[in-house]
Amino acid sequence: MASLHLILKTNLMEALKRRFEESWKMPDRLIINRILSGEKELFEILLRRNNQTLYRAVRSYLNDADDIRDTMQDAYLKAYEKLEQFRGDAAFSTWLVRIGINEALLRIRKQKRNSVLSISTTKATQAHISQISDPNQMNPEKQTIHQETRHLIENAIDQLPEKYKVIYILKEVEGMDNRDIAACLALSDSNVKVRLHRAKNLLKETLLSLSGNTPVFEFGNEHCDRIVDFVMKHI
């Protein structure tokens, strides 16, 4: 009897897994229709599809990890509550990012009113910014260079003014097109292009400033020590 129960449970789990995998392939619009018809468990698919994009958008405005998490949660809950208002004029991700940005701005206004937290801009997201090889495939020295390069770029993006930073991240990191960015931020296409151009110029200036006083290709520290040790042992 126990083994039969285990078999039934296993079969049920496999069926649910297959159903979820099949649902994952569906377009957003169809998933939304099914959620509105009562299959609310499918909302998980929309969360997993959009977590990274929403995170990066919200992180353009907020610095504190808890604030980012809470804002993302609030955005998802609001999106679920208003899901029937989604008309499909733009991608669901665009609609969701707009909700997330509004929630982030609302949180900032609350913080200012309560004087609880100082408002600061965020560090930029990590993945795929510097287009360097997978660090897991690098030797320790290359991994160090990878980390330092990434931090340098993140620091530069972090110094961009907020209105330029969010556009740079959505465009260059998330790969969103100008039309969707304009919809997210309630801007014109031309305004998006102008701000993106300005963001790139500011980023170049900041990178030059950050790296200007940093010596490169130095022959010192452990490199020097190894050469000295080797030569002294062989003379």
Secondary structure, 3 states (H helix, E strand, C coil): CHHHHHHHHHHHHHHHHHHHHHHHCCCHHHHHHHHHCCCHHHHHHHHHHHHHHHHHHHHCCCCCHHHHHHHHHHHHHHHHHCHHHCCCCCCHHHHHHHHHHHHHHHHHHHHHHHCCCCCCCCCCCCCCCCCCCCHHHCCHHHHHHHHHHHHHHHHHHHCCCHHHHHHHHHHHHCCCCHHHHHHHHCCCHHHHHHHHHHHHHHHHHHHHHHHHCCCCCCCCHHHHHHHHHHHHHCC
